[in-house]
């Protein structure tokens, strides 16, 4: 009996989610030899589906680069604010200043790593360049 496109798509979906061939056979009613054949036939499709499944999972838990940059930025901002308070009041709370400064450097390094060395601050010249790029010439 020929399998439908929907059955093959279901196989790809379940395989992307990490289901074993036994579990997929149980859920779909398709024989394990057929599933093994599909696995070799649809390797690329399964790999693509696995990529999107993983990407979705990482996005769900905020683990993509954007989420990591945001988290590190929030922590870095908190450290900067605490250092400003300490610099202004000259009081040392809980964390010694040298350790707080080390944390600042580590967070700043992490942020630099996450942004792949891209300069985050814009000069007036660069802002002007960006604004000029946004205009579209019309005949």
N, C-alpha and C positions, 0 to 999 in steps of 0.2 A: 504494500500500500504506500503510495506517495505521500510524503509529509507536506503539510501546508507551510506557506511562508510564515504564518503566525506561530507555528510550532518551532520553526527554526529560530525565529526572533526570540521566543521564550527561552530556548536553549541558550542563546547568546547572552540574554539578560541574566539568567541564573548562573551561568558560568562566570560572568563578569563579577557577580556578587560573591564568588568563591565557593559556590556549591560543588559538591563532589558529583562524579558521574552517577554514582548510586542514588544520591538524593534527587538529582535531576530526573533519573529514570523513574523513581518513585512518584515524583510530583507530576510528570508529564505523561507517563505511561509509554514512553519511548524506550526501546531496548538499548542496553548499554553498548552493544556493537555499533548501532546507528549513531549514538552520541559520540563515540570515539571517532567514527568516520566524519561526522560533522565538525568535530574539534579540529581535525586536520584540514578539512575543506574551508572552514570559516575562522582560521587562526587570526587573520588580520582584523576581522570584525570583532572577535572576542577581545583582542588586545585593545582596540579602540574603546570598546564598551568598558573594559577594566580601567582604562585611563580616566574616562568620564566618571565612573563610579568612585574612584579614588579622589578625583578633583572635587566631586560633590561632597564627599565625606570631609575632606580638608576644609572646604568652604563652610560646611555646617558647624565645625568647631573653631572657626576663625584661625586656621593654621596656614592659610595661604600668605604669601608675602605681604599683601596689604594688611591683613590682620596682625601679622607679626610686627610690621613697621608701626602700626597704630599702637599696639601694646607697649613696644619699647619706647615710643614717643611719649606716651602717657607717663610711664615710669621715669623717663629722663626729665620730663617737665617737673614731676614731683621732687626729684632729687635737686634740680636747679632751684626750685622754690625753697626747699629746706636749706640749701646752701646760702641762699640770699638771706633767709631769716637768721641763720647762724652768723653770717658776716655782719649783719646789722646789730644784733643783740649780743654777740660774742658769748653765747651760751652753747654748751654742748649737751645735747639730749641723746640718750641711748647710744647712738652710733658715734664712735670717735670721728673727728673730722677727716683724718687721713683715710679711714675706711669709706667714709661718705664720698670723698674725692675719688677714690679708686673705683667706687661704684659708678660715679659720674663718667669716668673715663671708659669703663667697660661698656656702659650703656651707649655712650657716644660712638664707640667703636662698633658695637653691634648695629646701631642705626646706619653707620657708614657702610657696613658690610651688606645690610639688607637693601640699601639703595644703590648698591654696586658702584660706589664712588661718584654718583651723580651729584652735582652741586644742588643743594636744596634751596639756597637763598638766591633771589633774583636781583640782579643789578638793574638800575633804570634803563640801561642800554638793552639788556636782554628782554625786559618787559616790553620795550618799544618794538623789538624784533618780533616778539610773539604777537603783539597787537597788529603789526603790519601783515603777518602771515594769515591772520583771520579774515582779512578783506578778500573778497572775490571780485575780480574784474569782470564787468559785463560789457558786451559790445553794444 
